[in-house]
């Protein structure tokens, strides 16, 4: 299925971690005695279909990331650690520019999502090959309210049509590059990579992920993450792996 396709991953780890309220980048906070970013890289490093991993780090943390994450834990597929940009979008673009010229399929992933399942990674690669562009996500459980500027409910959208987008987001390299180049030329800023490909006019397939693929953003998330890492309250999810 993947023969002849060079698969790359760009892991975004250059965020400011403002909502975490920590003195260090949230990517380096320990979960089950290992940095969050290390857990994340490990998932892709262990996937036999991944050929290269590009980590995008803050300018001041590139050396630390290389020594204390990549070298310390012996990850073999990390080929480059590049400097991030002002916004996540800029950081991912820097990662795109560092990709191997052989790259056919590109997965973009948040460094602070350490619980991505192997099955989701493989599903994303297959989805990119089949559809050109796809996003791992989950249907929303909560009812969503759209409000106006006065915080009054404007309308309630149909929950059955609403999904929470996660990562990895997976693309044929040509579609991802077109989306980013179009965004740059038009001054478009998106909240994720798929939105830029959408703006270029390409359809995006949504693929079922898992609810434990959380993005660690706030101190409360750390409590949940520790329970996931230790298997508490998440036994069913790990039994299915």
N, CA, C and O of each residue as an XYZ file, in Angstrom:
964
protein
N       0.830     -1.224      0.000
C       0.000      0.000      0.000
C       0.857      1.264      0.000
O       0.512      2.246     -0.657
N       1.991      1.245      0.744
C       2.807      2.441      0.877
C       4.097      2.351      0.069
O       4.928      3.258      0.124
N       4.270      1.259     -0.682
C       5.505      1.036     -1.417
C       5.772      2.181     -2.385
O       4.898      2.578     -3.156
N       6.989      2.702     -2.334
C       7.367      3.769     -3.256
C       6.996      5.153     -2.791
O       7.337      6.132     -3.455
N       6.305      5.270     -1.663
C       5.923      6.581     -1.138
C       6.806      6.958      0.044
O       6.942      6.195      1.001
N       7.402      8.135     -0.034
C       8.246      8.644      1.051
C       7.363      9.484      1.965
O       6.786     10.484      1.540
N       7.265      9.068      3.219
C       6.338      9.700      4.158
C       7.099     10.523      5.192
O       7.984     10.014      5.878
N       6.744     11.796      5.292
C       7.383     12.723      6.222
C       6.401     13.184      7.282
O       5.190     13.205      7.060
N       6.938     13.553      8.441
C       6.133     14.110      9.521
C       6.770     15.423      9.973
O       7.980     15.498     10.187
N       5.943     16.448     10.114
C       6.389     17.709     10.703
C       5.721     17.837     12.062
O       4.494     17.887     12.149
N       6.520     17.891     13.124
C       5.984     18.010     14.478
C       6.199     19.441     14.965
O       7.333     19.905     15.085
N       5.101     20.126     15.241
C       5.150     21.529     15.679
C       5.369     21.591     17.183
O       4.513     21.171     17.961
N       6.531     22.120     17.591
C       6.866     22.195     19.021
C       7.459     23.553     19.372
O       8.334     23.658     20.231
N       6.970     24.597     18.691
C       7.550     25.927     18.891
C       6.583     26.894     19.565
O       6.794     28.106     19.533
N       5.522     26.362     20.175
C       4.518     27.219     20.802
C       5.032     27.938     22.039
O       6.084     27.601     22.581
N       4.266     28.942     22.477
C       4.662     29.770     23.615
C       4.223     29.208     24.962
O       4.759     29.608     25.996
N       3.260     28.289     24.973
C       2.773     27.657     26.209
C       2.183     28.648     27.200
O       2.282     28.445     28.410
N       1.571     29.718     26.703
C       1.030     30.752     27.594
C      -0.049     30.226     28.527
O      -0.098     30.605     29.697
N      -0.914     29.356     28.019
C      -2.033     28.873     28.830
C      -1.608     27.846     29.884
O      -2.343     27.569     30.831
N      -0.414     27.293     29.699
C       0.067     26.322     30.673
C       0.556     27.013     31.940
O       0.511     26.430     33.023
N       1.025     28.255     31.811
C       1.519     28.983     32.974
C       2.789     28.389     33.540
O       3.065     28.521     34.733
N       3.566     27.735     32.689
C       4.798     27.094     33.132
C       6.013     27.921     32.744
O       5.970     28.680     31.776
N       7.094     27.776     33.495
C       8.328     28.495     33.191
C       9.078     27.841     32.035
O       9.945     28.467     31.425
N       8.755     26.602     31.736
C       9.387     25.922     30.619
C       8.341     25.609     29.551
O       7.143     25.569     29.833
N       8.805     25.391     28.336
C       7.928     25.005     27.239
C       7.179     23.740     27.633
O       7.775     22.783     28.125
N       5.873     23.744     27.413
C       5.054     22.587     27.813
C       5.536     21.291     27.161
O       5.318     20.206     27.699
N       6.194     21.405     25.998
C       6.686     20.221     25.309
C       7.699     19.443     26.160
O       7.880     18.240     25.973
N       8.360     20.146     27.101
C       9.413     19.522     27.897
C       8.958     19.135     29.305
O       9.748     18.629     30.101
N       7.678     19.377     29.608
C       7.130     18.932     30.887
C       7.073     17.407     30.893
O       6.744     16.787     29.882
N       7.394     16.814     32.030
C       7.432     15.359     32.109
C       6.049     14.757     32.315
O       5.269     15.216     33.149
N       5.769     13.734     31.548
C       4.585     12.896     31.719
C       5.094     11.480     31.865
O       5.762     10.962     30.970
N       4.785     10.849     32.983
C       5.292      9.504     33.250
C       6.819      9.469     33.107
O       7.386      8.541     32.530
N       7.466     10.507     33.647
C       8.931     10.619     33.699
C       9.612     10.783     32.345
O      10.802     10.494     32.212
N       8.866     11.246     31.335
C       9.447     11.494     30.020
C       8.816     12.761     29.438
O       7.609     12.953     29.582
N       9.594     13.629     28.786
C       9.023     14.857     28.224
C       7.893     14.572     27.236
O       7.928     13.596     26.486
N       6.907     15.439     27.259
C       5.757     15.294     26.359
C       6.213     15.130     24.914
O       5.728     14.249     24.204
N       7.143     15.974     24.479
C       7.613     15.910     23.094
C       8.264     14.565     22.778
O       8.124     14.052     21.668
N       8.964     14.004     23.736
C       9.599     12.702     23.526
C       8.545     11.618     23.292
O       8.698     10.776     22.408
N       7.477     11.644     24.090
C       6.378     10.698     23.878
C       5.826     10.824     22.458
O       5.559      9.827     21.788
N       5.663     12.073     22.016
C       5.077     12.332     20.699
C       5.978     11.824     19.587
O       5.524     11.099     18.702
N       7.250     12.198     19.624
C       8.188     11.772     18.585
C       8.261     10.252     18.525
O       8.329      9.667     17.444
N       8.246      9.621     19.690
C       8.370      8.165     19.771
C       7.299      7.446     18.975
O       7.572      6.425     18.344
N       6.075      7.973     18.999
C       4.981      7.325     18.267
C       5.290      7.254     16.775
O       5.040      6.232     16.137
N       5.829      8.332     16.220
C       6.122      8.365     14.784
C       7.427      7.642     14.462
O       7.555      7.019     13.408
N       8.391      7.728     15.371
C       9.667      7.044     15.174
C       9.465      5.532     15.120
O      10.213      4.824     14.446
N       8.460      5.046     15.829
C       8.174      3.613     15.870
C       7.298      3.132     14.723
O       7.087      1.929     14.571
N       6.792      4.041     13.925
C       5.913      3.655     12.807
C       6.771      3.275     11.593
O       7.553      4.089     11.101
N       6.621      2.063     11.126
C       7.473      1.569     10.038
C       7.218      2.280      8.708
O       8.030      2.179      7.788
N       6.106      2.992      8.601
C       5.797      3.668      7.351
C       6.350      5.093      7.292
O       6.302      5.732      6.241
N       6.870      5.590      8.406
C       7.421      6.943      8.451
C       8.897      6.910      8.052
O       9.671      6.102      8.566
N       9.275      7.796      7.133
C      10.656      7.845      6.658
C      11.468      8.954      7.301
O      12.670      8.792      7.512
N      10.838     10.074      7.616
C      11.584     11.169      8.243
C      10.669     11.971      9.163
O       9.457     12.050      8.962
N      11.291     12.558     10.170
C      10.579     13.424     11.105
C      11.317     14.753     11.166
O      12.522     14.798     11.416
N      10.578     15.836     10.935
C      11.105     17.193     11.085
C      10.471     17.785     12.338
O       9.246     17.867     12.430
N      11.277     18.193     13.289
C      10.772     18.836     14.494
C      10.972     20.339     14.360
O      12.066     20.799     14.033
N       9.920     21.097     14.613
C      10.012     22.558     14.569
C      10.012     23.063     16.004
O       9.051     22.861     16.746
N      11.098     23.721     16.384
C      11.299     24.150     17.757
C      11.505     25.660     17.831
O      11.814     26.309     16.831
N      11.331     26.201     19.021
C      11.664     27.612     19.224
C      13.149     27.817     18.972
O      13.967     26.941     19.252
N      13.482     28.975     18.444
C      14.865     29.310     18.118
C      15.813     29.008     19.280
O      16.891     28.446     19.088
N      15.394     29.389     20.483
C      16.255     29.242     21.667
C      16.283     27.820     22.221
O      17.023     27.538     23.164
N      15.484     26.924     21.644
C      15.389     25.566     22.189
C      15.844     24.480     21.224
O      15.731     23.292     21.526
N      16.361     24.885     20.060
C      16.784     23.903     19.053
C      17.859     22.979     19.607
O      17.745     21.758     19.496
N      18.899     23.549     20.199
C      19.994     22.742     20.736
C      19.527     21.846     21.880
O      19.918     20.682     21.967
N      18.683     22.403     22.763
C      18.157     21.621     23.879
C      17.336     20.448     23.355
O      17.457     19.328     23.852
N      16.506     20.705     22.357
C      15.665     19.661     21.779
C      16.525     18.561     21.157
O      16.215     17.377     21.283
N      17.592     18.954     20.495
C      18.483     17.980     19.859
C      19.176     17.103     20.906
O      19.236     15.882     20.763
N      19.696     17.739     21.959
C      20.470     17.008     22.960
C      19.602     16.243     23.952
O      19.854     15.072     24.237
N      18.571     16.919     24.480
C      17.793     16.351     25.579
C      16.577     15.535     25.143
O      15.964     14.839     25.953
N      16.237     15.624     23.870
C      15.099     14.837     23.382
C      15.571     13.819     22.337
O      15.489     12.611     22.558
N      16.057     14.307     21.217
C      16.388     13.416     20.100
C      17.563     12.495     20.429
O      17.454     11.277     20.289
N      18.675     13.067     20.861
C      19.847     12.242     21.154
C      19.664     11.412     22.421
O      20.035     10.239     22.459
N      19.098     12.015     23.444
C      18.932     11.307     24.717
C      18.102     10.043     24.576
O      18.417      9.014     25.174
N      17.029     10.123     23.777
C      16.136      8.980     23.644
C      16.404      8.166     22.377
O      15.720      7.178     22.111
N      17.400      8.586     21.603
C      17.850      7.791     20.470
C      16.887      7.670     19.314
O      16.800      6.608     18.697
N      16.162      8.727     19.003
C      15.227      8.665     17.878
C      15.984      8.706     16.565
O      16.798      9.602     16.340
N      15.722      7.749     15.705
C      16.492      7.555     14.483
C      15.958      8.310     13.273
O      16.700      8.592     12.332
N      14.668      8.636     13.301
C      14.064      9.191     12.091
C      13.990     10.720     12.076
O      13.539     11.313     11.096
N      14.435     11.355     13.165
C      14.460     12.822     13.191
C      15.652     13.280     12.356
O      16.800     13.138     12.778
N      15.383     13.823     11.185
C      16.446     14.229     10.256
C      16.814     15.699     10.402
O      17.887     16.118      9.966
N      15.929     16.484     11.015
C      16.203     17.915     11.126
C      15.374     18.528     12.251
O      14.241     18.117     12.504
N      15.956     19.511     12.912
C      15.239     20.332     13.885
C      15.361     21.763     13.403
O      16.457     22.323     13.393
N      14.249     22.359     13.003
C      14.285     23.694     12.402
C      13.645     24.719     13.336
O      12.863     24.384     14.226
N      14.001     25.960     13.104
C      13.488     27.048     13.924
C      12.045     27.377     13.541
O      11.683     27.391     12.364
N      11.243     27.638     14.556
C       9.857     28.012     14.321
C       9.724     29.463     13.898
O      10.690     30.225     13.928
N       8.516     29.835     13.505
C       8.233     31.201     13.097
C       7.355     31.915     14.111
O       7.155     31.433     15.226
N       6.839     33.056     13.715
C       6.027     33.866     14.612
C       4.743     33.148     15.006
O       4.357     33.166     16.175
N       4.088     32.524     14.050
C       2.848     31.791     14.282
C       3.054     30.322     13.916
O       4.028     29.970     13.250
N       2.127     29.469     14.358
C       2.224     28.047     14.041
C       2.308     27.842     12.540
O       3.069     27.001     12.062
N       1.527     28.608     11.802
C       1.508     28.511     10.350
C       2.904     28.757      9.767
O       3.329     28.060      8.845
N       3.607     29.745     10.307
C       4.965     30.044      9.852
C       5.908     28.896     10.200
O       6.807     28.561      9.429
N       5.691     28.300     11.367
C       6.545     27.200     11.809
C       6.393     25.980     10.905
O       7.381     25.362     10.509
N       5.155     25.644     10.588
C       4.927     24.499      9.710
C       5.532     24.755      8.331
O       6.083     23.846      7.709
N       5.428     25.993      7.859
C       6.004     26.315      6.549
C       7.526     26.128      6.576
O       8.112     25.647      5.606
N       8.159     26.508      7.683
C       9.596     26.271      7.823
C       9.899     24.778      7.763
O      10.912     24.358      7.202
N       9.009     23.988      8.347
C       9.166     22.544      8.285
C       9.016     22.011      6.878
O       9.752     21.114      6.465
N       8.063     22.561      6.136
C       7.854     22.154      4.743
C       9.107     22.419      3.919
O       9.501     21.602      3.087
N       9.726     23.566      4.159
C      10.924     23.935      3.420
C      12.101     23.009      3.733
O      13.059     22.946      2.963
N      12.036     22.297      4.851
C      13.134     21.409      5.264
C      12.895     19.953      4.868
O      13.738     19.096      5.134
N      11.767     19.665      4.241
C      11.442     18.288      3.884
C      12.411     17.720      2.855
O      12.961     18.448      2.029
N      12.607     16.419      2.919
C      13.387     15.716      1.909
C      12.705     15.893      0.555
O      11.478     15.846      0.463
N      13.481     16.091     -0.470
C      12.911     16.306     -1.803
C      12.166     15.091     -2.320
O      11.411     15.191     -3.288
N      12.369     13.944     -1.688
C      11.664     12.726     -2.081
C      10.272     12.630     -1.458
O       9.503     11.735     -1.806
N       9.945     13.528     -0.555
C       8.693     13.435      0.191
C       7.467     13.418     -0.721
O       7.324     14.260     -1.607
N       6.589     12.449     -0.489
C       5.326     12.333     -1.231
C       4.126     12.671     -0.346
O       3.197     13.363     -0.763
N       4.172     12.162      0.889
C       3.090     12.346      1.845
C       3.649     13.060      3.068
O       4.721     12.714      3.566
N       2.902     14.072      3.555
C       3.336     14.829      4.729
C       2.244     14.805      5.792
O       1.083     15.107      5.517
N       2.633     14.446      6.999
C       1.739     14.517      8.149
C       2.195     15.680      9.022
O       3.386     15.815      9.299
N       1.270     16.513      9.452
C       1.591     17.571     10.404
C       0.952     17.197     11.738
O      -0.190     16.743     11.793
N       1.719     17.400     12.815
C       1.234     16.947     14.118
C       1.673     17.911     15.209
O       2.755     18.495     15.145
N       0.814     18.067     16.211
C       1.126     18.913     17.364
C       2.059     18.166     18.313
O       1.792     17.023     18.686
N       3.151     18.816     18.697
C       4.069     18.196     19.633
C       3.429     17.873     20.964
O       3.882     16.976     21.676
N       2.376     18.599     21.306
C       1.692     18.413     22.587
C       0.527     17.433     22.495
O      -0.374     17.460     23.333
N       0.539     16.564     21.478
C      -0.441     15.464     21.393
C       0.324     14.129     21.478
O       0.538     13.471     20.460
N       0.726     13.743     22.671
C       1.557     12.537     22.820
C       0.800     11.219     22.795
O       1.417     10.154     22.774
N      -0.535     11.273     22.798
C      -1.307     10.037     22.892
C      -1.912      9.605     21.564
O      -2.837      8.793     21.536
N      -1.394     10.145     20.461
C      -1.883      9.715     19.154
C      -1.633      8.220     19.010
O      -0.568      7.717     19.369
N      -2.616      7.527     18.487
C      -2.498      6.079     18.339
C      -1.831      5.720     17.017
O      -1.940      6.443     16.027
N      -1.149      4.599     17.028
C      -0.515      4.114     15.804
C      -1.548      3.910     14.704
O      -1.283      4.198     13.537
N      -2.708      3.420     15.070
C      -3.750      3.169     14.070
C      -4.196      4.471     13.398
O      -4.565      4.467     12.223
N      -4.163      5.590     14.142
C      -4.535      6.874     13.555
C      -3.458      7.363     12.591
O      -3.770      7.945     11.552
N      -2.201      7.128     12.931
C      -1.104      7.512     12.045
C      -1.201      6.755     10.723
O      -1.101      7.344      9.647
N      -1.395      5.460     10.819
C      -1.488      4.629      9.610
C      -2.734      4.983      8.807
O      -2.694      5.037      7.578
N      -3.838      5.223      9.509
C      -5.079      5.615      8.832
C      -4.878      6.933      8.082
O      -5.384      7.106      6.974
N      -4.133      7.863      8.695
C      -3.880      9.148      8.056
C      -3.030      9.023      6.807
O      -3.296      9.686      5.805
N      -2.007      8.175      6.857
C      -1.168      7.955      5.674
C      -2.003      7.364      4.542
O      -1.933      7.817      3.399
N      -2.792      6.348      4.876
C      -3.655      5.723      3.879
C      -4.658      6.732      3.318
O      -4.934      6.743      2.119
N      -5.205      7.589      4.207
C      -6.172      8.595      3.772
C      -5.569      9.613      2.825
O      -6.216     10.027      1.863
N      -4.324     10.025      3.088
C      -3.659     10.984      2.207
C      -3.436     10.380      0.828
O      -3.583     11.060     -0.188
N      -3.082      9.103      0.798
C      -2.877      8.431     -0.484
C      -4.186      8.297     -1.254
O      -4.219      8.436     -2.476
N      -5.262      8.024     -0.521
C      -6.556      7.787     -1.169
C      -7.297      9.063     -1.530
O      -7.888      9.162     -2.605
N      -7.265     10.052     -0.617
C      -8.068     11.260     -0.808
C      -7.250     12.501     -1.157
O      -7.804     13.486     -1.646
N      -5.976     12.468     -0.919
C      -5.137     13.642     -1.167
C      -4.936     14.481      0.076
O      -3.846     15.003      0.310
N      -5.991     14.613      0.879
C      -5.908     15.395      2.118
C      -6.934     14.860      3.108
O      -8.084     14.616      2.743
N      -6.519     14.679      4.363
C      -7.448     14.187      5.370
C      -7.031     14.671      6.754
O      -5.885     15.060      6.981
N      -7.989     14.635      7.666
C      -7.775     15.100      9.026
C      -8.297     14.048      9.993
O      -9.403     13.535      9.823
N      -7.503     13.728     11.007
C      -7.970     12.866     12.078
C      -8.786     13.725     13.048
O      -8.368     14.825     13.412
N      -9.931     13.225     13.458
C     -10.769     13.993     14.372
C     -11.813     13.131     15.034
O     -11.867     11.923     14.808
N     -12.648     13.753     15.856
C     -13.714     13.026     16.555
C     -14.991     13.864     16.554
O     -14.925     15.092     16.603
N     -16.159     13.207     16.497
C     -17.419     13.940     16.604
C     -17.533     14.612     17.969
O     -17.095     14.055     18.976
N     -18.116     15.801     18.002
C     -18.277     16.508     19.268
C     -19.326     15.812     20.141
O     -20.333     15.302     19.649
N     -19.064     15.809     21.423
C     -20.017     15.240     22.373
C     -20.952     16.310     22.926
O     -22.101     16.017     23.257
N     -20.476     17.529     23.027
C     -21.258     18.614     23.615
C     -22.077     19.347     22.561
O     -21.707     19.399     21.388
N     -23.185     19.906     23.000
C     -23.951     20.796     22.142
C     -23.206     22.129     22.042
O     -22.731     22.656     23.048
N     -23.108     22.662     20.842
C     -22.384     23.907     20.597
C     -23.370     25.051     20.376
O     -24.364     24.896     19.667
N     -23.092     26.181     20.977
C     -23.897     27.382     20.796
C     -23.070     28.445     20.068
O     -21.932     28.722     20.448
N     -23.638     29.025     19.039
C     -23.010     30.160     18.357
C     -23.635     31.425     18.934
O     -24.854     31.593     18.902
N     -22.787     32.323     19.467
C     -23.300     33.528     20.122
C     -22.946     34.773     19.314
O     -22.070     34.753     18.449
N     -23.659     35.860     19.626
C     -23.348     37.138     18.982
C     -22.395     37.937     19.865
O     -21.901     37.430     20.872
N     -22.141     39.177     19.489
C     -21.183     40.004     20.232
C     -21.664     40.345     21.641
O     -20.879     40.804     22.470
N     -22.945     40.124     21.915
C     -23.493     40.382     23.254
C     -23.592     39.098     24.076
O     -24.227     39.067     25.130
N     -22.954     38.044     23.576
C     -22.977     36.737     24.234
C     -24.373     36.151     24.333
O     -24.667     35.379     25.245
N     -25.223     36.516     23.401
C     -26.554     35.905     23.292
C     -26.491     34.805     22.244
O     -25.808     34.944     21.229
N     -27.202     33.715     22.491
C     -27.193     32.600     21.544
C     -27.816     33.026     20.227
O     -28.968     33.459     20.178
N     -27.044     32.898     19.169
C     -27.524     33.225     17.829
C     -28.209     32.014     17.200
O     -29.304     32.120     16.650
N     -27.541     30.856     17.292
C     -28.183     29.624     16.838
C     -27.420     28.419     17.381
O     -26.295     28.534     17.867
N     -28.063     27.274     17.283
C     -27.470     26.015     17.738
C     -27.276     25.109     16.528
O     -28.252     24.590     15.987
N     -26.020     24.909     16.088
C     -25.776     24.075     14.909
C     -26.060     22.605     15.184
O     -26.064     22.167     16.334
N     -26.294     21.861     14.135
C     -26.577     20.439     14.223
C     -25.320     19.710     14.704
O     -24.327     19.644     13.980
N     -25.358     19.167     15.910
C     -24.183     18.542     16.505
C     -23.680     17.365     15.679
O     -22.483     17.077     15.689
N     -24.559     16.686     14.974
C     -24.145     15.509     14.205
C     -23.201     15.863     13.061
O     -22.546     14.987     12.495
N     -23.132     17.149     12.721
C     -22.261     17.591     11.631
C     -20.961     18.225     12.128
O     -20.142     18.683     11.332
N     -20.781     18.246     13.452
C     -19.620     18.932     14.027
C     -18.576     17.945     14.530
O     -18.883     17.018     15.279
N     -17.353     18.160     14.108
C     -16.220     17.335     14.531
C     -15.130     18.230     15.100
O     -14.972     19.375     14.676
N     -14.384     17.705     16.058
C     -13.200     18.389     16.575
C     -11.995     17.885     15.793
O     -11.678     16.696     15.820
N     -11.331     18.794     15.098
C     -10.154     18.414     14.323
C      -8.963     18.185     15.251
O      -8.694     18.989     16.143
N      -8.263     17.089     15.031
C      -7.055     16.782     15.781
C      -5.872     16.767     14.808
O      -5.964     17.288     13.696
N      -4.789     16.176     15.230
C      -3.687     15.876     14.335
C      -3.283     14.431     14.599
O      -3.505     13.930     15.702
N      -2.690     13.743     13.611
C      -2.099     14.315     12.416
C      -3.127     14.731     11.364
O      -4.219     14.173     11.250
N      -2.710     15.747     10.603
C      -3.409     16.136      9.392
C      -2.484     15.735      8.248
O      -1.283     16.001      8.293
N      -3.040     15.101      7.234
C      -2.211     14.349      6.287
C      -2.507     14.764      4.848
O      -3.663     14.907      4.450
N      -1.431     14.953      4.075
C      -1.582     15.521      2.749
C      -0.593     14.937      1.743
O       0.501     14.503      2.101
N      -1.004     14.939      0.484
C      -0.016     14.816     -0.577
C       0.799     16.098     -0.561
O       0.239     17.181     -0.387
N       2.082     16.000     -0.733
C       2.966     17.147     -0.604
C       2.571     18.301     -1.519
O       2.669     19.463     -1.124
N       2.122     17.992     -2.742
C       1.765     19.067     -3.676
C       0.566     19.864     -3.180
O       0.528     21.082     -3.351
N      -0.420     19.197     -2.563
C      -1.597     19.904     -2.059
C      -1.236     20.791     -0.872
O      -1.713     21.921     -0.763
N      -0.389     20.272      0.016
C      -0.002     21.064      1.187
C       0.796     22.294      0.761
O       0.570     23.390      1.274
N       1.714     22.118     -0.162
C       2.505     23.250     -0.635
C       1.620     24.288     -1.333
O       1.786     25.491     -1.131
N       0.691     23.817     -2.143
C      -0.222     24.743     -2.828
C      -1.039     25.532     -1.819
O      -1.225     26.739     -1.971
N      -1.529     24.848     -0.784
C      -2.322     25.514      0.232
C      -1.532     26.602      0.940
O      -2.040     27.701      1.164
N      -0.294     26.297      1.289
C       0.549     27.275      1.989
C       0.959     28.425      1.079
O       0.959     29.581      1.501
N       1.306     28.120     -0.155
C       1.699     29.183     -1.083
C       0.523     30.110     -1.381
O       0.691     31.323     -1.512
N      -0.673     29.521     -1.485
C      -1.866     30.334     -1.703
C      -2.133     31.226     -0.491
O      -2.461     32.403     -0.639
N      -1.991     30.662      0.700
C      -2.206     31.436      1.927
C      -1.228     32.608      2.022
O      -1.606     33.709      2.421
N       0.021     32.366      1.654
C       1.026     33.427      1.691
C       0.690     34.533      0.697
O       0.784     35.718      1.018
N       0.302     34.142     -0.500
C       0.003     35.137     -1.543
C      -1.251     35.948     -1.238
O      -1.365     37.102     -1.650
N      -2.198     35.338     -0.510
C      -3.471     36.007     -0.226
C      -3.532     36.573      1.193
O      -4.534     37.178      1.573
N      -2.488     36.385      1.963
C      -2.487     36.886      3.344
C      -3.470     36.155      4.239
O      -4.030     36.752      5.159
N      -3.689     34.871      3.984
C      -4.639     34.068      4.753
C      -3.955     33.460      5.972
O      -2.857     32.913      5.870
N      -4.605     33.560      7.115
C      -4.110     32.920      8.328
C      -5.143     31.891      8.768
O      -6.303     32.229      9.005
N      -4.726     30.651      8.873
C      -5.646     29.586      9.272
C      -5.312     29.063     10.647
O      -4.198     29.249     11.138
N      -6.269     28.413     11.268
C      -6.035     27.848     12.607
C      -5.448     26.445     12.546
O      -4.981     25.920     13.557
N      -5.471     25.838     11.365
C      -4.793     24.558     11.182
C      -4.381     24.435      9.726
O      -4.731     25.282      8.903
N      -3.642     23.387      9.407
C      -3.102     23.222      8.059
C      -4.187     22.903      7.040
O      -4.137     23.377      5.905
N      -5.161     22.105      7.441
C      -6.196     21.714      6.496
C      -7.015     22.907      6.019
O      -7.507     22.909      4.891
N      -7.164     23.920      6.868
C      -7.952     25.091      6.468
C      -7.303     25.829      5.298
O      -7.995     26.443      4.486
N      -5.980     25.769      5.214
C      -5.281     26.424      4.105
C      -5.474     25.651      2.812
O      -5.624     26.237      1.740
N      -5.468     24.322      2.923
C      -5.726     23.495      1.748
C      -7.180     23.652      1.318
O      -7.481     23.649      0.124
N      -8.082     23.788      2.288
C      -9.494     24.051      1.991
C      -9.646     25.344      1.199
O     -10.386     25.396      0.216
N      -8.937     26.394      1.636
C      -9.036     27.707      0.982
C      -8.604     27.631     -0.481
O      -9.091     28.387     -1.321
N      -7.699     26.724     -0.773
C      -7.252     26.536     -2.154
C      -8.287     25.793     -2.979
O      -8.192     25.743     -4.205
N      -9.280     25.213     -2.303
C     -10.383     24.577     -3.012
C     -10.353     23.065     -3.040
O     -11.140     22.445     -3.755
N      -9.453     22.457     -2.271
C      -9.370     21.002     -2.255
C     -10.249     20.420     -1.150
O     -10.308     20.987     -0.058
N     -10.932     19.307     -1.405
C     -11.752     18.662     -0.363
C     -10.874     17.990      0.676
O      -9.795     17.489      0.361
N     -11.342     17.983      1.914
C     -10.630     17.358      3.025
C     -11.501     16.246      3.594
O     -12.657     16.483      3.945
N     -10.967     15.056      3.688
C     -11.704     13.936      4.262
C     -11.473     13.891      5.768
O     -10.332     13.966      6.225
N     -12.545     13.771      6.534
C     -12.431     13.623      7.983
C     -12.423     12.143      8.334
O     -13.302     11.392      7.913
N     -11.424     11.728      9.109
C     -11.288     10.332      9.509
C     -11.412     10.204     11.020
O     -10.924     11.056     11.763
N     -12.059      9.148     11.469
C     -12.289      8.944     12.895
C     -10.987      8.695     13.633
O     -10.206      7.814     13.274
N     -10.769      9.501     14.684
C      -9.595      9.329     15.533
C     -10.003      8.745     16.866
O     -10.818      7.823     16.915
N      -9.448      9.268     17.955
C      -9.790      8.770     19.282
C      -9.861      9.938     20.259
O      -9.144     10.927     20.108
N     -10.718      9.820     21.245
C     -10.935     10.914     22.190
C      -9.760     11.104     23.146
O      -9.648     12.149     23.787
N      -8.884     10.105     23.249
C      -7.738     10.270     24.129
C      -6.564     10.989     23.450
O      -5.531     11.214     24.081
N      -6.712     11.342     22.196
C      -5.670     12.073     21.466
C      -5.760     13.563     21.808
O      -5.990     14.402     20.937
N      -5.576     13.869     23.079
C      -5.770     15.240     23.550
C      -4.534     16.092     23.288
O      -3.415     15.586     23.204
N      -4.761     17.390     23.163
C      -3.665     18.352     23.076
C      -3.456     18.935     24.472
O      -4.367     19.534     25.045
N      -2.272     18.759     25.004
C      -1.978     19.238     26.352
C      -1.709     20.738     26.298
O      -0.700     21.181     25.749
N      -2.620     21.509     26.873
C      -2.575     22.963     26.756
C      -2.603     23.671     28.094
O      -1.936     24.691     28.265
N      -3.368     23.148     29.056
C      -3.544     23.789     30.355
C      -3.097     22.848     31.475
O      -2.920     21.653     31.239
N      -2.913     23.368     32.685
C      -2.521     22.510     33.818
C      -3.488     21.354     34.050
O      -3.083     20.269     34.466
N      -4.769     21.595     33.777
C      -5.758     20.530     33.961
C      -5.488     19.360     33.012
O      -5.731     18.202     33.350
N      -4.987     19.681     31.831
C      -4.675     18.633     30.856
C      -3.569     17.718     31.351
O      -3.537     16.535     31.012
N      -2.660     18.264     32.152
C      -1.554     17.456     32.681
C      -2.070     16.337     33.586
O      -1.531     15.230     33.596
N      -3.117     16.644     34.342
C      -3.700     15.637     35.226
C      -4.290     14.502     34.397
O      -4.096     13.326     34.704
N      -5.009     14.868     33.348
C      -5.592     13.863     32.460
C      -4.496     13.072     31.774
O      -4.587     11.851     31.645
N      -3.453     13.775     31.331
C      -2.356     13.125     30.621
C      -1.646     12.096     31.494
O      -1.309     11.010     31.024
N      -1.423     12.426     32.736
C      -0.776     11.486     33.649
C      -1.620     10.222     33.825
O      -1.088      9.114     33.893
N      -2.930     10.401     33.896
C      -3.806      9.238     34.052
C      -3.782      8.377     32.790
O      -3.799      7.149     32.869
N      -3.744      9.030     31.625
C      -3.651      8.280     30.375
C      -2.340      7.506     30.310
O      -2.315      6.328     29.953
N      -1.250      8.188     30.662
C       0.068      7.561     30.582
C       0.176      6.347     31.488
O       0.851      5.373     31.154
N      -0.485      6.404     32.624
C      -0.440      5.296     33.571
C      -1.549      4.273     33.341
O      -1.602      3.231     33.994
N      -2.433      4.597     32.397
C      -3.492      3.655     32.064
C      -4.719      3.775     32.933
O      -5.654      2.989     32.776
N      -4.753      4.739     33.856
C      -5.894      4.906     34.744
C      -7.027      5.619     33.999
O      -6.834      6.692     33.429
N      -8.180      5.015     34.015
C      -9.325      5.614     33.337
C      -9.232      5.492     31.829
O     -10.045      6.078     31.114
N      -8.235      4.725     31.319
C      -8.062      4.626     29.874
C      -7.748      3.191     29.450
O      -7.147      2.959     28.401
N      -8.161      2.242     30.273
C      -7.820      0.854     30.011
C      -8.391      0.362     28.692
O      -7.714     -0.332     27.933
N      -9.611      0.717     28.428
C     -10.242      0.231     27.192
C      -9.490      0.719     25.970
O      -9.275     -0.036     25.023
N      -9.087      1.990     25.990
C      -8.388      2.560     24.843
C      -7.086      1.821     24.557
O      -6.766      1.530     23.405
N      -6.345      1.525     25.610
C      -5.060      0.868     25.398
C      -5.198     -0.620     25.088
O      -4.319     -1.203     24.452
N      -6.273     -1.229     25.523
C      -6.504     -2.620     25.191
C      -6.809     -2.790     23.699
O      -6.591     -3.858     23.126
N      -7.311     -1.727     23.088
C      -7.664     -1.775     21.676
C      -6.461     -1.553     20.764
O      -6.553     -1.818     19.565
N      -5.354     -1.083     21.287
C      -4.176     -0.797     20.476
C      -3.589     -2.078     19.870
O      -2.589     -2.020     19.155
